Amino acid sequence: ANRNAGKAKVVAAAIAAGLYPNVVQAQLPDDKYAQVAAGAVPIAPHAREIHFRTEQRERVFVHPRSVNFGSADFYNTHLVYYKLAHTSKPFVHDVTLASPFALLLFGGRL
């Protein structure tokens, strides 16, 4: 076994290197806040409020069978994908979060 096999960020960087230039960027909505007794707290966006765009600015959708479908918790706004299929909509399959550092190191421009 590889000594880095258990390090998720190293594995994700290797996946990003292998799948580059298949990169999409998540466009998060503007922050919303809820008023509570202690002040205002941010409200997490709903998954359908997040838009994904390719480098050519084409809007794409995460395929419903993808693990990240319905996820709204993105600590990075860049994702890599294995396949882009145009069916009823343009869907990306096998989506993985990609660190901007991994893309700069192994890919090219962002």
Backbone as CSV, one residue per row, in Angstrom:
resi,resn,N_x,N_y,N_z,CA_x,CA_y,CA_z,C_x,C_y,C_z
1,ALA,0.847,-1.194,0.000,0.000,0.000,0.000,0.882,1.244,0.000
2,ASN,0.381,2.287,-0.580,1.082,3.560,-0.643,0.932,4.283,0.688
3,ARG,1.970,4.952,1.153,1.904,5.643,2.443,0.947,6.829,2.432
4,ASN,0.567,7.310,1.245,-0.369,8.427,1.144,-1.801,7.978,0.875
5,ALA,-2.033,6.679,0.839,-3.362,6.164,0.495,-4.441,6.623,1.460
6,GLY,-4.109,6.838,2.719,-5.096,7.261,3.709,-5.248,8.757,3.835
7,LYS,-4.511,9.515,3.059,-4.562,10.973,3.130,-5.486,11.493,2.024
8,ALA,-6.699,11.846,2.420,-7.737,12.209,1.456,-7.337,13.378,0.553
9,LYS,-6.653,14.370,1.093,-6.290,15.527,0.276,-5.217,15.177,-0.757
10,VAL,-4.322,14.269,-0.416,-3.312,13.827,-1.384,-3.982,13.015,-2.493
11,VAL,-4.894,12.141,-2.119,-5.627,11.346,-3.105,-6.457,12.263,-4.006
12,ALA,-7.127,13.260,-3.429,-7.918,14.208,-4.227,-7.020,15.002,-5.177
13,ALA,-5.806,15.355,-4.751,-4.870,16.067,-5.621,-4.445,15.180,-6.788
14,ALA,-4.223,13.904,-6.526,-3.865,12.977,-7.599,-5.021,12.808,-8.584
15,ILE,-6.239,12.761,-8.076,-7.416,12.673,-8.956,-7.528,13.938,-9.804
16,ALA,-7.311,15.100,-9.196,-7.362,16.365,-9.936,-6.310,16.386,-11.039
17,ALA,-5.112,15.875,-10.745,-4.052,15.832,-11.755,-4.443,14.934,-12.916
18,GLY,-5.069,13.816,-12.606,-5.457,12.879,-13.655,-6.643,13.335,-14.484
19,LEU,-7.544,14.083,-13.883,-8.762,14.496,-14.595,-8.667,15.885,-15.225
20,TYR,-7.595,16.634,-14.908,-7.448,17.954,-15.518,-7.395,17.794,-17.029
21,PRO,-8.065,18.567,-17.845,-8.713,19.850,-17.628,-10.224,19.772,-17.386
22,ASN,-10.730,18.634,-16.944,-12.170,18.487,-16.679,-12.502,19.138,-15.338
23,VAL,-12.603,20.464,-15.351,-12.807,21.241,-14.127,-14.085,22.064,-14.259
24,VAL,-14.871,22.085,-13.194,-16.010,22.992,-13.111,-15.833,23.850,-11.868
25,GLN,-16.447,25.012,-11.907,-16.392,25.906,-10.756,-17.798,26.065,-10.206
26,ALA,-17.914,25.920,-8.895,-19.201,26.117,-8.219,-19.376,27.602,-7.947
27,GLN,-20.501,28.133,-8.367,-20.831,29.527,-8.094,-21.847,29.538,-6.963
28,LEU,-21.363,29.917,-5.790,-22.214,29.925,-4.608,-23.079,31.173,-4.589
29,PRO,-24.304,31.080,-4.061,-25.158,32.260,-3.979,-24.645,33.231,-2.918
30,ASP,-25.182,34.432,-2.936,-24.827,35.414,-1.914,-25.200,34.880,-0.536
31,ASP,-24.420,35.270,0.450,-24.673,34.822,1.815,-26.021,35.329,2.316
32,LYS,-26.710,34.463,3.061,-27.968,34.818,3.715,-27.787,34.583,5.205
33,TYR,-28.477,35.366,5.994,-28.320,35.287,7.442,-29.678,35.157,8.116
34,ALA,-29.664,34.476,9.258,-30.866,34.345,10.086,-30.612,35.095,11.383
35,GLN,-31.627,35.768,11.843,-31.529,36.519,13.092,-31.813,35.579,14.257
36,VAL,-30.885,35.522,15.192,-31.056,34.740,16.417,-30.814,35.665,17.603
37,ALA,-31.029,35.157,18.797,-30.888,35.995,19.991,-29.482,36.574,20.134
38,ALA,-28.465,35.815,19.708,-27.076,36.271,19.851,-26.602,37.116,18.671
39,GLY,-27.471,37.338,17.695,-27.079,38.122,16.519,-27.504,37.425,15.245
40,ALA,-26.705,37.563,14.214,-27.007,36.949,12.924,-26.051,35.793,12.667
41,VAL,-26.602,34.686,12.150,-25.781,33.530,11.796,-26.001,33.213,10.313
42,PRO,-24.946,32.779,9.615,-25.111,32.471,8.194,-25.958,31.223,7.986
43,ILE,-26.725,31.240,6.925,-27.553,30.101,6.534,-26.856,29.413,5.367
44,ALA,-26.686,28.105,5.446,-26.047,27.353,4.362,-26.954,27.372,3.132
45,PRO,-26.377,27.498,1.942,-27.207,27.503,0.733,-27.773,26.117,0.447
46,HIS,-28.875,26.077,-0.261,-29.448,24.814,-0.719,-28.698,24.381,-1.974
47,ALA,-28.631,23.086,-2.200,-27.872,22.549,-3.334,-28.361,23.115,-4.664
48,ARG,-29.655,23.322,-4.806,-30.157,23.808,-6.105,-29.848,25.279,-6.344
49,GLU,-29.358,25.983,-5.340,-28.949,27.379,-5.515,-27.515,27.507,-6.033
50,ILE,-26.780,26.404,-6.042,-25.389,26.417,-6.488,-25.341,26.079,-7.969
51,HIS,-24.670,26.910,-8.752,-24.533,26.694,-10.188,-23.114,26.257,-10.488
52,PHE,-22.975,25.366,-11.448,-21.665,24.875,-11.853,-21.402,25.285,-13.292
53,ARG,-20.182,25.763,-13.554,-19.821,26.206,-14.898,-18.468,25.642,-15.294
54,THR,-18.364,25.301,-16.583,-17.096,24.826,-17.125,-16.217,26.027,-17.450
55,GLU,-15.005,25.744,-17.901,-14.091,26.826,-18.283,-14.665,27.650,-19.441
56,GLN,-15.478,27.018,-20.285,-16.118,27.722,-21.400,-17.404,28.433,-20.970
57,ARG,-17.650,28.493,-19.669,-18.810,29.161,-19.057,-20.123,28.433,-19.310
58,GLU,-20.077,27.187,-19.771,-21.284,26.393,-19.965,-21.803,25.938,-18.612
59,ARG,-23.093,26.127,-18.383,-23.676,25.653,-17.130,-23.892,24.154,-17.225
60,VAL,-23.466,23.445,-16.190,-23.627,21.998,-16.121,-24.267,21.647,-14.782
61,PHE,-24.712,20.411,-14.688,-25.394,19.928,-13.490,-24.705,18.662,-13.005
62,VAL,-24.641,18.497,-11.697,-24.089,17.263,-11.130,-25.128,16.166,-11.332
63,HIS,-24.693,15.033,-11.850,-25.610,13.936,-12.138,-26.238,13.414,-10.841
64,PRO,-27.527,13.080,-10.874,-28.207,12.612,-9.656,-27.586,11.370,-9.019
65,ARG,-26.855,10.559,-9.763,-26.222,9.372,-9.175,-24.845,9.672,-8.603
66,SER,-24.395,10.903,-8.731,-23.098,11.274,-8.170,-23.212,11.404,-6.659
67,VAL,-22.147,11.080,-5.968,-22.122,11.192,-4.510,-22.333,12.639,-4.083
68,ASN,-21.839,13.587,-4.857,-21.950,15.003,-4.504,-23.264,15.639,-4.935
69,PHE,-24.168,14.872,-5.538,-25.471,15.422,-5.910,-26.217,15.816,-4.643
70,GLY,-26.724,17.015,-4.613,-27.472,17.494,-3.456,-26.601,18.083,-2.370
71,SER,-25.292,17.997,-2.541,-24.385,18.553,-1.545,-24.289,20.061,-1.715
72,ALA,-24.249,20.759,-0.612,-24.098,22.217,-0.650,-22.921,22.657,0.206
73,ASP,-22.139,21.700,0.668,-21.023,21.992,1.566,-19.716,21.890,0.782
74,PHE,-19.325,22.971,0.143,-18.111,22.985,-0.661,-17.077,23.881,0.003
75,TYR,-15.997,23.289,0.502,-14.928,24.099,1.071,-14.008,24.623,-0.020
76,ASN,-14.090,24.051,-1.221,-13.417,24.567,-2.409,-14.481,24.800,-3.462
77,THR,-14.268,25.779,-4.322,-15.261,26.027,-5.365,-14.912,25.333,-6.674
78,HIS,-13.797,24.616,-6.724,-13.420,23.897,-7.936,-13.630,22.403,-7.746
79,LEU,-14.163,21.777,-8.791,-14.382,20.343,-8.783,-13.867,19.774,-10.095
80,VAL,-13.412,18.536,-10.079,-13.039,17.844,-11.304,-14.067,16.748,-11.543
81,TYR,-14.244,16.398,-12.811,-15.226,15.377,-13.162,-14.623,14.415,-14.169
82,TYR,-15.182,13.219,-14.225,-14.690,12.200,-15.137,-15.323,12.338,-16.517
83,LYS,-16.633,12.576,-16.556,-17.340,12.569,-17.834,-18.398,13.658,-17.855
84,LEU,-18.545,14.285,-19.020,-19.612,15.257,-19.268,-20.527,14.651,-20.321
85,ALA,-21.778,14.437,-19.964,-22.747,13.830,-20.879,-23.901,14.793,-21.110
86,HIS,-24.251,14.979,-22.369,-25.382,15.835,-22.728,-26.586,14.931,-22.975
87,THR,-27.473,14.868,-21.998,-28.724,14.119,-22.153,-29.846,15.148,-22.120
88,SER,-30.731,15.076,-21.147,-31.762,16.105,-21.027,-31.143,17.448,-20.647
89,LYS,-30.006,17.396,-19.947,-29.200,18.568,-19.575,-27.749,18.120,-19.623
90,PRO,-26.813,19.060,-19.625,-25.408,18.651,-19.535,-25.068,18.238,-18.097
91,PHE,-24.759,16.957,-17.921,-24.461,16.408,-16.599,-22.992,16.040,-16.490
92,VAL,-22.392,16.346,-15.326,-21.051,15.866,-15.026,-21.170,14.671,-14.091
93,HIS,-20.361,13.658,-14.370,-20.373,12.417,-13.599,-19.078,12.291,-12.809
94,ASP,-19.141,11.593,-11.703,-17.961,11.289,-10.880,-17.212,12.566,-10.504
95,VAL,-17.870,13.406,-9.735,-17.355,14.726,-9.356,-16.601,14.623,-8.030
96,THR,-15.435,15.281,-7.974,-14.604,15.301,-6.772,-14.123,16.720,-6.514
97,LEU,-14.145,17.152,-5.258,-13.595,18.461,-4.913,-12.114,18.502,-5.224
98,ALA,-11.667,19.641,-5.741,-10.256,19.798,-6.091,-9.714,21.067,-5.460
99,SER,-8.618,20.940,-4.790,-7.965,22.099,-4.193,-7.407,23.002,-5.286
100,PRO,-7.552,24.325,-5.141,-6.945,25.230,-6.128,-5.430,25.036,-6.211
101,PHE,-4.802,24.666,-5.104,-3.357,24.428,-5.109,-3.004,23.214,-5.965
102,ALA,-3.812,22.159,-5.876,-3.567,20.967,-6.696,-3.752,21.298,-8.173
103,LEU,-4.758,22.111,-8.493,-4.985,22.485,-9.889,-3.843,23.349,-10.414
104,LEU,-3.349,24.270,-9.595,-2.217,25.105,-10.019,-0.946,24.283,-10.192
105,LEU,-0.733,23.336,-9.284,0.471,22.533,-9.332,0.444,21.521,-10.471
106,PHE,-0.675,20.814,-10.622,-0.753,19.731,-11.599,-1.467,20.095,-12.885
107,GLY,-2.245,21.163,-12.872,-3.042,21.500,-14.037,-2.474,22.655,-14.814
108,GLY,-3.120,23.758,-14.718,-2.727,24.941,-15.456,-3.372,26.136,-14.825
109,ARG,-3.842,27.025,-15.643,-4.469,28.224,-15.103,-5.878,27.918,-14.612
110,LEU,-6.331,28.696,-13.648,-7.693,28.556,-13.111,-8.583,29.605,-13.694
